[in-house]
Structure formats: C-alpha cells, structure tokens
Amino acid sequence: MSGGKGKDMEKTFWYKDAVIYQIWPRSFKDADGDGVGDLMGVYEKLDYLKSLHVDAIWFSPLYPSPNADFGYDVADYMDISAEYGGMAAFKKVLDGAHERGIRVIMDLVVNHTSDEHPWFQASRRGEEPYKDYYIWRKPKKDGTLPNNWDSMFEGKAWQYDEVRKAYYLHIFAIKQPDLNMDNPRVRAEVKKILRFWLDMGVDGFREDVITYISKPKGLPDAPFYMPMARGIFQYNNGPHLHEYLNEFRTVLDDYDCVTIGEAPLITTKRALDFIGGKHPELDMMIPFQCMEGDCFLQDYSHHPFCLVKLKTIWQHWQKALRGKGWNLLYIENHDHPRVISRYGSEKYNTESGKALAASYLFQEGTPIVYQGQEIGMTNIYPETIDGYEDVQTINQYYHFATHKSEKKRMQRIYWGSRDSARTPVQWSDAPNAGFTTGTPWFAVNENYPQINVAAQENDPDSLLNFYREALRLRHELPVVRYGTFRQYYPLSNKLFVYERRAKRERLLVICSYSVNPVKFKAPRGYDLQKGQLLLQSHTDYIENNGFVTQPYETRVYLFRDEEKKE
Ligand code: GLC
C-alpha cells in the first residue's frame, strides 16, 4: 500500500478517495461453523468486498472480550479474540486486504475496558501501577453514590466493588469500567496500543466515544435529567479532551493513517474543533445527526420520518464543512436499526434502498457502507424482549414505558434496537442464510430467502448491483470528490434533489421518498435530454424536461457543459 511511516512521512489523505465498509465481525461470516462470524469468514469475502469497490474495512472490535457489549468491552488491546481466529487469522486478513488494495481500520475503545481486563483486576486490588487506572470513588458522606450520573446501559453510572471497597464509574455497562485518562500512565498505554497496531500495518482507527475520555474535575452532579444519559453534558467534551487527542496525535503523525472520531451530540461547529485547522486532532467525525430523520437525539425517541429534516441536516453538514474539514457519510452502522425500515419502506425494499444509497453516496465526503446495507437488510421484530441480545436494548426495555402495554414497549424497542442491525449477513438462501453451517449465535432475519447476496449477484437491477455501480462511479467521477453541493426543492417532503458541480461537470441526483407519483421538473439550467443517465432505478422516460416518479424512483444524471467559445 502507499503511505508509510516514520518522521518524514507525508500524509496522503488517501481516505478522501476511499469507500469504507464496516464489518461487525460476529455477524459477518462464520467460516468454522461455530455459529459466530470470524476472520476467516472475512478472508473468504475479501474478493466480494473488492467487487464492491471498497477501499477500506473498519472492523468493530476484534479484541478478546467477554462480550458484555460484543467487543466494546476489551479484555486485551494487543490481541485478537480466539473466537475470531486469533492473531494468525487477523494477519492473514490484513495481508489479504492489503494485497487487494483494501486498507484496515481498527476500533479504538479507550474510554473504558472490560472489568475482566487485567488492568482492572489489578486496580480493584489496589495494585500499582494500576491503582489509579480507573475512576474510583468512595460513597458520599451520607452514604449515597458519588454523583447522580446514569449509565447509558445499566442503571446508575456507579458500581460498588467489594474488593476495592469503593465505587467505580461505568458510563456504559457494569462490565465496562471507565479508564482514568487523567493518569499519564493510561495515556502512555493508549499510545502503546496505537503504535502496536500501526507498526503491524493497520491503516487507522475509529475512536469509540472519544469525546467522553476526559472527565471534569470533581465529577459534578448533572443539573437535569436525561433518560439514560444523565451526566452526558458533564463528561462529554471534558476539559482535557483536546490536550489528550493532541498527545495521541504525536504517535499518529508518524504514520499515514486515518482517524475517525465518534462523538455523541456532535454539531458541525464542534466537529471542526477536531477536524478543522492546520493540524487537526482527527480526520473525520461520525455525523450522528443524520440519524435524526425520525427521532430526537436517540433512536428510541421516535417521531415520524421527516425528509425535510433529514435533508436540512445533510445540507448543513455539506455546507458547514466544505473547505474546512472532511465529511464522513453514513446511513447505517451497528448502533442503529436498519435504515430501510426507518427512512425507506420494507415493502419497496429495493427501490427505497436505491433512493437512500444515491442520497448519500454522491455527497462530498468519505462514505461508509455497513454490512448488509448493500443488499437492503431490514429490522427484526421479535415478539418479546427475549428475542434480543444487546445490553442497551434490554436496558431500554426495562427503563421505558413500564406502565404501558407490552405492545407499546416492544414498539419502542423496534424503533430503537441496535440488534436489528446485528443479525447475520444474508449471503444466500441456504439454511441460516449461508452465514454459518452451525447454529447462528443470533436470529437470522426470516426474509433471507428473498433478501440475500447470491440472489442479488445474479440480478442486474438488484440493490447490490446498484451499490456496486454507485461506488464505481464515485471513484470515476472527479465531481463527486471535488464538486460543490447544492440542494433543489429543499422544502419538498417527497423529493431529495441535489447537485454536485465542478468545473464543467454537474451531477444531478434525484431521489423520491414517496410511493406516490411526484411530478419532478428539472431545475433551471438543466436540460434532462442532454444529460447522461448514469444510474436509474426505473425507466429513463422524460416528459417536459421532467418526469412523474415511480415509487422511490432514483436517477443520477451527469452533465458536461460545453466549453464557452471566446
Ligand atoms: C460506541 C459504540 C457502541 C458501544 C459504545 C460503548 O457508541 O459504537 O457500539 O456500545 O460505544 O463502547
């Protein structure tokens, strides 16, 4: 691979031309038949990823973990879980990916560890140098908890430890104690971890809840209540966050690598604090707001999908970051229900999947495609909470609307559960969707006989082949990389129409979010007859310089303006 390392290394910004594919390893592909996805399963599918025009894989955590939060509870930062095939399998995948020109991005989870990490075990026994690796507090004088913060995943944010005879802070699950980043030894560990993977040839990191790592002095109470997030305004964007990120940057600067920050509640203004300026701390931020097309801040705080809201958010990120910071584009990941089930239509799966794909893939920035998104995987609807595995989902169930009917509680779970995006990838119509020959660790969506990779490979009009072509075009068309962004009909709640313009090239993307016919008329300055229709979901018919849309109709036109004669 190009790039390199060492003090004289030139950063190549390769990520600006890249398409990233996110793998949540447990559910991607099982090669050894134990029912759990693994790295040899990934190895088998590297050519598939290449055929999708993917340039980089971001792996959700692969480290040894007791799986209280499926890998986001790390028990050893410098190894690969045996369940996934261990280090040998990882190196095979790393080499196999690099041979195909695909880079590898790891998940860096350093806000917390697993309680089974040896650091925590030593810390609870009060052993040096680990004694202050975590955030330990005695109860208040009146015997109450050290502060009023809530855990996002389980009850209060404090757990009493019988060995240490003190409380430790856990913003996430009880089994995910927060690290004390104010301890220089902990920061030295983080730098060691970065070097370990970068020296092995890894190409970057997605940094998990990175804006939580610096806790405020005195850990003050939160002044107001926020369901399952009381305290977030205290610990998010803490006082030393930038200082610590700059410290980590001293390592990262020695390598041609990418860093992606996960920052809940992020705004464009705040994003630029990390990714703007001459020597940014991170390269890209995950734009959480694009998940708010049907909710407020959190997926479970549901409201009906509003296209205008979503378009406004997209436009805002496009405009605010232009020339100042580089956008990251996504519509799915392992923390949200499937997007067709939210913003599109399960009935019009292929059609709405295409509209969603074209809506974001031609914007400025680096897109991420989440496993299964490219074939239009949808949510699951188990009858009871027992059908779920995720700690956050289960917490939400016991927390929410306990006075309401079971049906209402489950509805909230359908709106919010991350497990909907964690069902095994549907490779074929073979038993268990071809994911495993064993018993899958988690439910396979029952629609797999209809929705699967093999069926879509053979269908030129499939969503899979639409993604493939869209990603190929992204690489081919400089206007997608450099063009300006402009939206047309911003107040339409049925159409998303945007233009990318660079020099003499213009791209016009038209996506309907309606099953009903909508009259589309080309914006001023566009003659559809003169455009080249690069991608389409239905027909190419044009009438009166426009057309009446079919359900979720999508078209992408390219216009090459003639050179002006002097
Ligand atoms: C991030 C991850 C999520 C995880 C949490 C705690 O939000 O994306 O999956 O549960 O952090 O690590």
Boltz pocket constraint, residues with backbone or C-beta under 6 A from the ligand:
constraints:
  - pocket:
      binder: B
      contacts: [[A, 69], [A, 72], [A, 73], [A, 109], [A, 172], [A, 208], [A, 209], [A, 262], [A, 334], [A, 335]]
      max_distance: 6.0
